[in-house]
Amino acid sequence: MARFCCALLLCFSGGVRLYAAAGWVTAVTVHSNAVSLQCIGRPSLTKDLFERGDERYFVLSLNHSILLGPTRLLHVPVLQSAKVVATQYSLHPDVVHLVVQDPAKASFQVDTRHTKGNRYLITLALNAARSLKVFLDVGHGGFDPGGTGPDGLPESFVNLAVAKRLAHILRSEGIEVALDRTKDRYVSLPERVALADKSDSDLFLGLYCNASSDPAIHGTTTYYYHSRSYAFARYLEDRVARELDLSNDGVARDNLYVIRHTARRMPDVLIEYAYISNRHEEHLLASPEFRNHIAAAIAKAITGYFIRVEPSTIPEDAANGIAHITSVEATDGAVEIHSIGEPVVGSFALTDDQSRYFIVTLRNAILEGSARNFRVPPPFAAWVTVTQYTVNPDVVHLAIRESFQNTYRIDTQPSAGDGFVTTIYPTEN
């Protein structure tokens, strides 16, 4: 277990001690089609390309290296739907990983260039196999009008108008678009799924209005079924509700036919932008300007998530198994870890030639903010380092560097709302 210590930077009363390593990765920079790593010292490189089921990974290993700062989830615009992670993979030996989870089968080129002194620039260039393609499921149509508003507005008309405008915006951004209908005709649910699977798309997006027997209910809701779709569903819901200035009714997991039965492994979500059964929102949906606003908001969410910017790290709810670590504090001789959602907590002891560590692992967890160190007063008498150790899987490490050997008790209790507090109590031997 020695290589899983996460104490990247450990502070002592006499200053800061860093583990000896051949290379220090001081900065990670993202370009339109590349990731650059600035290094002090020239690390040896290992490249691996492997597949696991439908997932494809490229791994660039920087051996004898230390990454300054926390694990980072990166976004490289040319790859759109890929996930790129820079992380301190292990200590003892020291290895930094740059991992590309690549569903589009890009090509990769690695270049090492000497800059000045003992400094080097390592660049991983990525060339996408093809551009992003979006499949739009245009809800209802033909003899199936969907919901009908109090003043008679049919949902099928709204969905088609939004879809046509959205397709135009996406194509102007260089994104390929396929639709299951481009006019007022009926398309069965199995036919919609079959068309989506044949389209070889990277994203399935259902466009619908909501309806209720209660005319007072209003707002935007986004649905997903497969876990792979949750992150984009949450991003889409938050972005569109905010852009439209409508109530954010949240993300829901639902057994909807079109998002459950798509065979192609892609994010598949369905958004219901407003309630056509609500008179105020029906009036909004009847407006061409508002329908264009819906299309623009959805387009911004798609390009924002897949192309232009790094997706925001959003805490998932407890039902999705992700805990969001909001703060780590030293208080009354203990360490308190505050989270939204309950992390899976484990621990182990680790001893190297000079120091002893107690490592607390928080699995299925995301750390808010960056890695940091802090001093815990007696009875700890220890320095603590907390860092996002890996992303996908999400693991947060809390490393206690001990001045003398302690035993510990770890206790997790619910707090307000969806909150939890995990407390680490030391017991001197």
C-alpha positions as CSV (number, residue, x, y, z in Angstrom):
1,M,0.0,0.0,0.0
2,A,3.0,2.3,0.3
3,R,2.6,3.8,-3.2
4,F,-0.9,5.2,-2.3
5,C,0.3,7.8,0.1
6,C,-1.1,11.2,-1.0
7,A,1.1,13.5,1.1
8,L,2.4,15.5,-1.8
9,L,3.7,18.4,0.2
10,L,4.4,18.0,3.9
11,C,5.2,21.0,6.1
12,F,7.6,20.8,9.0
13,S,8.4,23.3,11.7
14,G,11.7,23.9,9.9
15,G,10.1,24.5,6.5
16,V,8.7,22.5,3.7
17,R,10.1,19.1,2.7
18,L,9.4,17.7,-0.7
19,Y,9.9,14.1,-1.7
20,A,13.0,13.6,-3.9
21,A,12.0,13.2,-7.5
22,A,13.6,13.6,-10.9
23,G,10.9,15.9,-12.3
24,W,8.5,18.4,-10.9
25,V,5.4,19.1,-12.9
26,T,4.9,22.8,-12.0
27,A,2.0,23.7,-14.4
28,V,-0.6,22.0,-16.6
29,T,-1.9,24.1,-19.5
30,V,-4.8,23.3,-21.8
31,H,-4.8,24.3,-25.5
32,S,-7.4,23.8,-28.2
33,N,-5.9,20.4,-29.2
34,A,-3.2,19.7,-26.6
35,V,-2.2,19.5,-23.0
36,S,1.2,20.9,-21.9
37,L,3.1,20.1,-18.7
38,Q,5.9,22.4,-17.6
39,C,8.6,20.4,-15.7
40,I,11.7,21.1,-13.6
41,G,13.9,18.2,-14.5
42,R,13.2,15.7,-17.3
43,P,11.0,12.8,-16.3
44,S,11.1,9.6,-18.2
45,L,7.9,8.9,-20.1
46,T,5.8,5.8,-20.7
47,K,2.8,5.6,-23.0
48,D,0.0,3.1,-22.9
49,L,-3.2,2.7,-24.9
50,F,-5.8,0.2,-23.8
51,E,-9.5,-0.5,-24.0
52,R,-11.9,-1.8,-21.4
53,G,-15.3,-2.7,-22.8
54,D,-16.5,0.3,-24.8
55,E,-14.1,2.6,-23.0
56,R,-10.7,3.6,-24.5
57,Y,-7.9,5.1,-22.5
58,F,-4.5,6.8,-23.4
59,V,-2.2,7.0,-20.4
60,L,1.0,9.2,-20.4
61,S,3.1,8.3,-17.3
62,L,5.7,10.7,-16.1
63,N,8.0,8.6,-13.9
64,H,10.0,9.9,-11.0
65,S,7.7,13.0,-10.9
66,I,5.6,15.0,-8.5
67,L,2.6,17.1,-9.5
68,L,2.4,20.4,-7.7
69,G,-1.2,21.0,-6.8
70,P,-4.3,18.8,-6.8
71,T,-5.7,16.3,-9.3
72,R,-7.3,18.2,-12.2
73,L,-10.2,17.3,-14.5
74,L,-9.3,19.0,-17.8
75,H,-11.2,19.8,-21.0
76,V,-9.5,19.8,-24.4
77,P,-11.8,21.5,-26.9
78,V,-10.9,19.3,-29.9
79,L,-11.9,16.1,-28.0
80,Q,-15.3,17.5,-26.9
81,S,-16.7,14.4,-25.1
82,A,-13.4,13.0,-23.8
83,K,-12.4,13.2,-20.1
84,V,-8.8,14.2,-19.4
85,V,-7.3,13.8,-15.9
86,A,-3.9,15.0,-14.6
87,T,-3.2,13.3,-11.3
88,Q,-0.4,12.2,-8.9
89,Y,-0.9,8.5,-9.5
90,S,1.5,7.2,-6.9
91,L,4.3,8.0,-4.5
92,H,7.1,5.5,-3.8
93,P,7.6,5.3,-6.8
94,D,6.7,8.9,-7.9
95,V,4.5,8.7,-11.0
96,V,2.3,11.5,-12.5
97,H,-0.5,10.3,-14.9
98,L,-2.2,12.2,-17.7
99,V,-5.2,10.0,-18.6
100,V,-7.4,10.6,-21.6
101,Q,-10.7,8.6,-21.5
102,D,-11.5,8.9,-25.2
103,P,-14.7,7.5,-26.8
104,A,-13.9,9.2,-30.2
105,K,-10.7,7.2,-30.8
106,A,-8.4,10.2,-31.2
107,S,-4.7,10.0,-32.2
108,F,-2.0,11.1,-29.8
109,Q,1.4,12.6,-30.2
110,V,3.9,13.3,-27.4
111,D,6.7,15.8,-27.7
112,T,9.4,16.8,-25.1
113,R,11.2,20.1,-25.6
114,H,14.0,21.6,-23.5
115,T,13.2,25.3,-22.7
116,K,15.9,26.7,-20.5
117,G,18.1,25.5,-17.6
118,N,16.7,22.4,-16.1
119,R,13.2,23.1,-17.5
120,Y,11.3,21.0,-20.0
121,L,7.9,21.3,-21.8
122,I,6.0,18.1,-22.5
123,T,3.1,18.4,-24.9
124,L,0.4,15.8,-25.6
125,A,-1.2,16.7,-28.9
126,L,-4.7,15.2,-29.5
127,N,-6.4,15.0,-32.9
128,A,-10.0,14.1,-32.8
129,A,-11.3,11.5,-35.2
130,R,-14.4,13.5,-35.9
131,S,-16.5,16.4,-34.6
132,L,-19.3,16.2,-32.0
133,K,-22.6,14.8,-33.3
134,V,-25.9,15.4,-31.5
135,F,-29.2,13.5,-32.0
136,L,-32.3,15.5,-31.3
137,D,-35.5,13.6,-30.3
138,V,-38.3,16.0,-31.2
139,G,-41.1,15.1,-28.9
140,H,-44.6,14.0,-30.2
141,G,-45.9,15.0,-33.7
142,G,-48.6,14.1,-36.2
143,F,-51.7,12.7,-34.6
144,D,-49.9,12.8,-31.2
145,P,-49.8,16.5,-30.2
146,G,-48.5,15.8,-26.7
147,G,-49.6,18.2,-24.0
148,T,-52.0,21.0,-24.9
149,G,-52.0,24.3,-23.1
150,P,-55.1,26.1,-21.6
151,D,-55.3,28.3,-24.7
152,G,-54.8,25.3,-27.1
153,L,-51.0,25.5,-27.8
154,P,-49.9,21.9,-28.9
155,E,-46.6,20.7,-27.4
156,S,-45.6,19.0,-30.7
157,F,-45.4,22.5,-32.4
158,V,-43.2,24.0,-29.7
159,N,-40.8,21.1,-29.7
160,L,-40.3,21.2,-33.5
161,A,-39.8,24.9,-33.5
162,V,-37.2,24.6,-30.7
163,A,-35.5,21.7,-32.4
164,K,-35.1,23.5,-35.8
165,R,-33.6,26.6,-34.1
166,L,-31.3,24.5,-32.0
167,A,-30.1,22.5,-35.0
168,H,-29.3,25.7,-36.8
169,I,-27.3,27.1,-33.9
170,L,-25.4,23.8,-33.4
171,R,-24.5,23.5,-37.1
172,S,-23.2,27.0,-37.1
173,E,-20.8,25.9,-34.3
174,G,-19.5,23.0,-36.5
175,I,-21.6,20.4,-34.6
176,E,-23.3,17.6,-36.6
177,V,-27.0,17.2,-35.9
178,A,-29.5,14.5,-36.6
179,L,-33.3,14.8,-35.9
180,D,-36.0,12.1,-35.7
181,R,-38.5,14.4,-37.3
182,T,-38.3,17.7,-39.2
183,K,-42.0,18.2,-39.8
184,D,-45.3,17.5,-38.0
185,R,-45.4,13.7,-38.3
186,Y,-45.7,10.9,-35.9
187,V,-42.6,8.9,-35.0
188,S,-43.0,5.9,-32.6
189,L,-40.8,5.5,-29.6
190,P,-39.0,2.4,-30.9
191,E,-38.4,4.2,-34.2
192,R,-36.9,7.2,-32.3
193,V,-34.5,4.9,-30.5
194,A,-33.5,3.0,-33.7
195,L,-32.8,6.3,-35.5
196,A,-30.7,7.5,-32.6
197,D,-28.6,4.3,-32.5
198,K,-28.1,4.4,-36.3
199,S,-27.0,8.0,-36.2
200,D,-23.7,7.3,-34.5
201,S,-24.1,10.3,-32.3
202,D,-22.2,11.4,-29.2
203,L,-25.3,12.9,-27.4
204,F,-29.0,12.0,-27.3
205,L,-31.2,14.9,-26.3
206,G,-35.0,14.7,-26.0
207,L,-36.9,18.0,-26.4
208,Y,-40.3,18.1,-24.6
209,C,-42.7,20.3,-22.6
210,N,-44.0,19.2,-19.3
211,A,-47.7,19.0,-18.3
212,S,-49.7,18.5,-15.1
213,S,-53.2,18.3,-13.9
214,D,-52.3,21.0,-11.4
215,P,-52.1,24.3,-13.5
216,A,-49.9,26.0,-10.8
217,I,-46.9,23.6,-11.3
218,H,-44.2,25.3,-13.3
219,G,-40.5,25.1,-14.1
220,T,-37.8,23.2,-15.9
221,T,-36.9,19.5,-15.3
222,T,-34.3,17.3,-16.9
223,Y,-34.4,13.4,-16.9
224,Y,-31.8,10.7,-17.2
225,Y,-31.8,7.0,-16.8
226,H,-28.2,5.7,-17.2
227,S,-25.6,6.9,-14.7
228,R,-23.3,8.0,-17.6
229,S,-25.9,10.7,-18.3
230,Y,-26.2,12.3,-14.9
231,A,-23.4,14.8,-15.1
232,F,-24.6,16.4,-18.3
233,A,-28.2,16.2,-17.2
234,R,-27.3,18.2,-14.1
235,Y,-25.3,20.7,-16.1
236,L,-28.0,21.1,-18.7
237,E,-30.8,21.6,-16.1
238,D,-28.8,24.3,-14.1
239,R,-27.7,26.1,-17.3
240,V,-31.1,26.2,-19.0
241,A,-33.2,27.0,-15.9
242,R,-30.9,29.9,-15.2
243,E,-30.8,31.2,-18.8
244,L,-34.6,31.0,-19.0
245,D,-35.2,32.4,-15.5
246,L,-37.6,29.6,-14.8
247,S,-37.8,27.5,-11.6
248,N,-35.1,24.8,-11.5
249,D,-37.2,21.7,-10.6
250,G,-34.0,19.6,-10.7
251,V,-32.8,16.4,-12.2
252,A,-34.8,13.2,-12.0
253,R,-33.9,9.6,-12.8
254,D,-36.9,8.2,-14.7
255,N,-37.7,5.1,-16.8
256,L,-38.5,7.0,-19.9
257,Y,-38.4,4.8,-23.1
258,V,-36.2,6.9,-25.3
259,I,-33.5,7.5,-22.7
260,R,-33.5,3.9,-21.3
261,H,-33.4,2.0,-24.5
262,T,-30.7,3.7,-26.6
263,A,-28.1,1.0,-27.3
264,R,-25.2,3.3,-28.1
265,R,-23.2,4.3,-25.0
266,M,-23.6,8.0,-25.1
267,P,-25.1,10.6,-22.7
268,D,-28.8,10.4,-23.2
269,V,-31.1,13.0,-21.5
270,L,-34.5,14.5,-21.9
271,I,-35.3,18.1,-21.0
272,E,-38.8,19.4,-20.4
273,Y,-38.1,23.1,-20.5
274,A,-41.5,24.4,-19.2
275,Y,-45.0,23.4,-18.3
276,I,-47.4,23.8,-21.2
277,S,-50.2,23.2,-18.7
278,N,-49.3,26.4,-16.8
279,R,-50.9,29.4,-18.4
280,H,-48.0,31.7,-17.9
281,E,-45.5,29.3,-19.3
282,E,-47.8,28.4,-22.2
283,H,-47.8,32.1,-23.1
284,L,-44.0,32.0,-23.0
285,L,-43.8,28.9,-25.1
286,A,-46.1,30.5,-27.7
287,S,-43.6,33.3,-28.2
288,P,-41.1,32.8,-31.1
289,E,-38.6,34.9,-29.1
290,F,-38.8,32.6,-26.1
291,R,-38.6,29.4,-28.2
292,N,-35.4,30.8,-29.7
293,H,-34.2,31.6,-26.2
294,I,-34.8,28.0,-25.2
295,A,-32.7,26.8,-28.2
296,A,-29.9,29.2,-27.5
297,A,-29.8,28.2,-23.8
298,I,-29.6,24.5,-24.7
299,A,-26.9,25.2,-27.3
300,K,-24.9,27.0,-24.7
301,A,-25.2,24.1,-22.4
302,I,-24.0,21.6,-25.1
303,T,-21.1,23.7,-26.2
304,G,-20.2,24.7,-22.7
305,Y,-20.1,21.1,-21.5
306,F,-18.6,19.3,-24.4
307,I,-16.5,21.9,-26.2
308,R,-15.5,25.2,-24.7
309,V,-15.1,25.0,-21.0
310,E,-14.3,22.4,-18.4
311,P,-17.5,21.0,-16.9
312,S,-18.2,22.3,-13.4
313,T,-17.6,19.9,-10.6
314,I,-21.2,19.6,-9.3
315,P,-22.0,17.6,-6.2
316,E,-24.2,14.7,-7.0
317,D,-26.9,13.7,-4.6
318,A,-26.6,10.7,-2.3
319,A,-28.7,8.5,-4.6
320,N,-25.9,8.7,-7.1
321,G,-23.3,7.7,-4.6
322,I,-21.2,10.9,-4.7
323,A,-20.2,12.9,-1.6
324,H,-19.1,16.5,-2.0
325,I,-16.4,17.4,0.6
326,T,-17.2,21.1,1.5
327,S,-14.6,21.6,4.3
328,V,-12.0,19.9,6.4
329,E,-11.4,21.5,9.8
330,A,-9.2,21.0,12.9
331,T,-11.4,21.4,16.0
332,D,-11.1,20.5,19.7
333,G,-8.3,17.9,19.2
334,A,-10.0,16.3,16.2
335,V,-10.4,16.6,12.4
336,E,-13.9,17.2,11.0
337,I,-14.7,16.4,7.4
338,H,-18.0,18.1,6.3
339,S,-19.7,16.7,3.2
340,I,-23.0,16.8,1.2
341,G,-23.7,13.1,0.9
342,E,-22.0,10.3,2.8
343,P,-18.5,9.2,1.6
344,V,-17.3,5.7,1.8
345,V,-14.6,5.9,4.5
346,G,-11.5,3.7,4.8
347,S,-8.1,4.0,6.4
348,F,-4.6,2.5,6.6
349,A,-1.3,3.2,8.3
350,L,1.9,3.8,6.3
351,T,5.5,4.1,7.4
352,D,8.5,5.2,5.2
353,D,12.1,5.6,6.2
354,Q,11.5,8.9,8.1
355,S,7.8,9.4,8.8
356,R,4.6,7.6,9.8
357,Y,1.3,8.4,8.2
358,F,-2.3,7.6,8.9
359,I,-4.3,7.7,5.6
360,V,-8.0,8.2,5.6
361,T,-9.6,7.4,2.2
362,L,-12.9,9.0,1.2
363,R,-14.2,7.2,-1.8
364,N,-17.0,8.4,-4.2
365,A,-16.0,11.9,-3.1
366,I,-15.2,15.2,-4.7
367,L,-13.1,17.8,-2.8
368,E,-14.2,21.4,-3.1
369,G,-11.1,23.6,-3.7
370,S,-7.5,22.5,-4.0
371,A,-5.1,20.4,-2.0
372,R,-3.9,22.0,1.2
373,N,-2.0,21.4,4.4
374,F,-2.9,22.4,8.0
375,R,-1.5,21.9,11.5
376,V,-3.6,20.0,14.1
377,P,-2.8,20.8,17.7
378,P,-2.4,18.1,20.4
379,P,-3.4,15.4,21.0
380,F,-2.8,15.1,17.3
381,A,0.5,17.1,17.1
382,A,0.4,16.4,13.4
383,W,0.3,17.9,10.0
384,V,-2.6,17.0,7.7
385,T,-2.6,17.0,3.9
386,V,-6.0,16.7,2.1
387,T,-6.2,16.3,-1.7
388,Q,-8.3,15.0,-4.5
389,Y,-6.3,11.9,-5.1
390,T,-8.0,10.5,-8.2
391,V,-10.9,11.4,-10.4
392,N,-13.0,8.6,-12.0
393,P,-12.9,6.9,-9.5
394,D,-13.4,9.8,-7.2
395,V,-11.1,9.4,-4.2
396,V,-10.2,12.1,-1.6
397,H,-7.2,11.3,0.7
398,L,-6.5,12.8,4.1
399,A,-2.9,12.1,5.2
400,I,-1.9,12.6,8.8
401,R,1.8,12.9,9.3
402,E,2.3,11.9,12.9
403,S,4.9,13.1,15.4
404,F,4.3,10.0,17.4
405,Q,2.2,6.9,16.9
406,N,-1.5,7.3,17.6
407,T,-4.5,5.1,17.2
408,Y,-7.7,6.6,15.7
409,R,-11.4,6.4,15.8
410,I,-13.4,7.5,12.8
411,D,-17.1,8.3,13.1
412,T,-19.6,9.6,10.5
413,Q,-22.9,11.2,11.6
414,P,-25.6,13.0,9.6
415,S,-25.9,16.8,10.0
416,A,-28.4,19.3,8.6
417,G,-30.2,18.3,5.4
418,D,-28.1,16.0,3.2
419,G,-25.0,16.8,5.2
420,F,-22.6,14.5,7.0
421,V,-19.7,15.1,9.4
422,T,-16.9,12.5,9.5
423,T,-14.7,13.0,12.6
424,I,-11.3,11.6,13.2
425,Y,-10.4,11.3,16.9
426,P,-6.8,10.4,18.0
427,T,-6.1,8.2,21.0
428,E,-2.5,8.3,22.2
429,N,-0.9,4.9,22.8
